[in-house]
Amino acid sequence: MSFLCSVPLLNALLTSCLAPLPMATGYVEGEYTLLAPIEIAQIEKVSVKRGQEISAGQELVLLERRDAEIAVAQARATLAQAQSKLADISQGRRPEEIAVIEASLRSARAQADEARRELERQADLVRRGAIPQSKYDLAQTQAEVSDAKVAELEANLEVAKLPARAGAIAAAKAAVDQAKAALENALWRLSKRTLSATTDGVVIDVIRNRGETAGPQAPVLLVLPDGAVKLRLYLAEERLAEVQTGSRLKVSCDGCDSGITA
C-alpha cells in the first residue's frame, strides 16, 4: 500500500486505493436429487435428518413391505407349480397311475385266457353236436372282446410311460420361464421398498415423514450428492480472453472458507 493510500481521507477518495474488483460474479448452484419410491407406499421409517451427511449404499427410508412380500410369496408358489407340472409331463404319468393300468392289464389278460379256454370248450361241443352253433359264436365274440381289451390296456400302458408331446412340454417350459420372470420382478419391487443412497452426499430436506404416503410424484428426501455443485459466473465480454479451458479461479463468497478455487 502506498503512503497516499495509508491516509484515511485520501484512501476514501482515490479509487486506486480500493480492493480490486472481481473478474466475475455469480452464484453457486446445486444439482439436487429427489428420493422417491417407484410405487405408492406408506413410510415406515426415515433414518436420516436434515443436514445429515450420507454414504453410498446407506439405508435412508423404509417403506411398508407387506403387500410386496405377499406378491413374492405368490410368485414363488406359481413358479413351484409350473416347475412341478413340467417335471410331471416330462416323465410321463406317476408310478401310482401306471400301477393301476398294469393291474387292469393283468386282470384283462386273465379274462382273455379264460375266454379262449371257453371258446375251445364250445368248439369241441359244437363238433360233437352237443350245442348249437350260436353258442360257439357267442363264445368267439367274448374271446375277441377280451383280446381287444388286453390290446387297449397294453397301448394305454405304453402311452402312460411316455412323456407328453413336444408342444405340451414347450408350453410348460414357457410357463416356468414366465413364472421365474414374475418372481424376479416381485423381488425387485420388494427391494425398492427400501430407499438407499446411490452416492455420498447430504440430506437437504426431509419432505415426508413416518406414516405419510410416498410415491413416484411424492418424494421423501431432497439430497445433494457430493460434487453436484456448480459455480455459475457472469464474465464481461472484454475479459473472456483472460480465461482458458482448465484455468483455476480463486473464489470468495459469504460464509465460505478462504483459498477456495474452482
Residue, then its C-alpha position, 0 to 999 in steps of 0.5 A: m500500500s502506498f503512503l497516499c493510500s495509508v491516509p484515511l481521507l485520501n484512501a476514501l477518495l482515490t479509487s486506486c486505493l480500493a480492493p480490486l474488483p472481481m473478474a466475475t460474479g455469480y452464484v453457486e448452484g446445486e444439482y439436487t436429487l429427489l428420493a422417491p419410491i417407484e410405487i405408492a407406499q406408506i413410510e415406515k421409517v426415515s433414518v436420516k435428518r436434515g443436514q445429515e451427511i450420507s454414504a453410498g449404499q446407506e439405508l435412508v427410508l423404509l417403506e411398508r413391505r407387506d403387500a410386496e412380500i405377499a406378491v413374492a410369496q405368490a410368485r414363488a408358489t406359481l413358479a413351484q407349480a409350473q416347475s412341478k407340472l413340467a417335471d410331471i409331463s416330462q416323465g410321463r404319468r406317476p408310478e401310482e397311475i401306471a400301477v393301476i393300468e398294469a393291474s387292469l392289464r393283468s386282470a384283462r389278460a386273465q379274462a382273455d385266457e379264460a375266454r379262449r379256454e371257453l371258446e375251445r370248450q364250445a368248439d369241441l361241443v359244437r363238433r360233437g353236436a352237443i350245442p348249437q352253433s350260436k353258442y360257439d359264436l357267442a363264445q368267439t365274440q367274448a374271446e375277441v372282446s377280451d383280446a381287444k381289451v388286453a390290446e387297449l390296456e397294453a397301448n394305454l400302458e405304453v402311452a402312460k410311460l411316455p412323456a407328453r408331446a413336444g408342444a405340451i412340454a414347450a408350453a410348460k417350459a414357457a410357463v416356468d420361464q414366465a413364472k421365474a420372470a414374475l418372481e424376479n420382478a416381485l423381488w425387485r419391487l420388494s427391494k425398492r421398498t427400501l430407499s438407499a443412497t446411490t452416492d455420498g452426499v447430504v440430506i437437504d430436506v426431509i419432505r415426508n415423514r413416518g406414516e405419510t404416503a410416498g410415491p413416484q410424484a411424492p418424494v421423501l428426501l431432497v439430497l445433494p450428492d457430493g460434487a453436484v455443485k456448480l459455480r455459475l459466473y457472469l464474465a464481461e465480454e472484454r475479459l473472456a480472453e483472460v480465461q482458458t479451458g482448465s484455468r483455476l479461479k480463486v473464489s470468495c463468497d459469504g460464509c465460505d472458507s478462504g483459498i477456495t478455487a474452482 
